[in-house]
Amino acid sequence: MSNKISLTRYLVEQQRVHGHIPSQLRLLIEVVARACKSVSQAVNKGALGGVLGSAETENVQGEMQKKLDIIANEVLIEANEWGGHLAAMASEEMEGIYVVPNRYPKGEYLLLFDPLDGSSNIDVNVSIGTIFSVLKMPEGDRGVDEGDFLQPGRQQVAAGYCVYGPQTTLVLTVGDGVAMFTLDREQGSFVLTQENVRIPEDTKEFAINMSNMRHWDAPVRRYIDECLQGKDGPRGKDFNMRWIASMVADVHRILTRGGIFMYPWDKREPDKPGKLRLMYEANPMSWLVEQAGGAATNGRQRILDIQPRKLHERVSVILGSKNEVERVTGYHGA
Ligand code: P6P
């Protein structure tokens, strides 16, 4: 008897044993996972599938879309719209929310996603991924609108990502720690390969785009300067740097071996709080990091406590090993 635990069995146990998730949420997560398997197949085809390169269109963020951005978005919409679990969806690639069509039953959940994060890496064969977040539809029998999505990240009921790298790995939390599932392509199923993921509280590795250094705020510059001074400086140890330019890949490394990830506010766009998106990048990643014992802040407050004002709101992100996050901003974690 194989001792492999499938995603389905893990979720059934979360539902039955821990009473952590209702069946509708379990089924929703399984649909998202199946959609990620389809995205993985498309990503893995690369040039052979004619899916590389630009789609010659811009998304709501004003960013040039890759063909795979659009493909991944369509896969996630089509996989999730008919199941009866959702009232609506929101995507980095769509300006407004996507209300489940009346021909399908509506459910009590809201699904938000960045269908393909890190798409600047697609054409150079570097890891990319899908990030997702699940909220509950607020009570009331009225129709769903964008305001229903504007909930702080602490109200998420599920969050995760699927990283399309040397392995395709689904990383998930439903509030009972973080579990990792590796896609077994022979079986076509996600298999539990790690649970109770813990981020070391200290690290010697930071992730930031150093080319933006002249634009940062003083606390971030001070923190990085101290790291660069190494063991001769106030930190008393040498640091290493990694920057993959795929948040999914950088966060996966931090969940796996610790570290700090920073995309801080910078003065290039002073009226924007940051580059990354709160609802479907920072919130799901912050919950995962906190569930694994790390911390996540925008430099002034816990990311999960931020009250969103608009769907595509941006945010400054400093997350990872708790003691490092605290050192940057004096932040004391959740
Ligand atoms: P830069 C990818 O476009 C993304 O949203 C994150 O995944 C990544 O961490 C960041 O932007 C990379 O930004 O400015 O270094 O290209």
Boltz pocket constraint, residues with backbone or C-beta under 6 A from the ligand:
constraints:
  - pocket:
      binder: B
      contacts: [[A, 117], [A, 118], [A, 119], [A, 120], [A, 209], [A, 245], [A, 246], [A, 247], [A, 248], [A, 263], [A, 276]]
      max_distance: 6.0
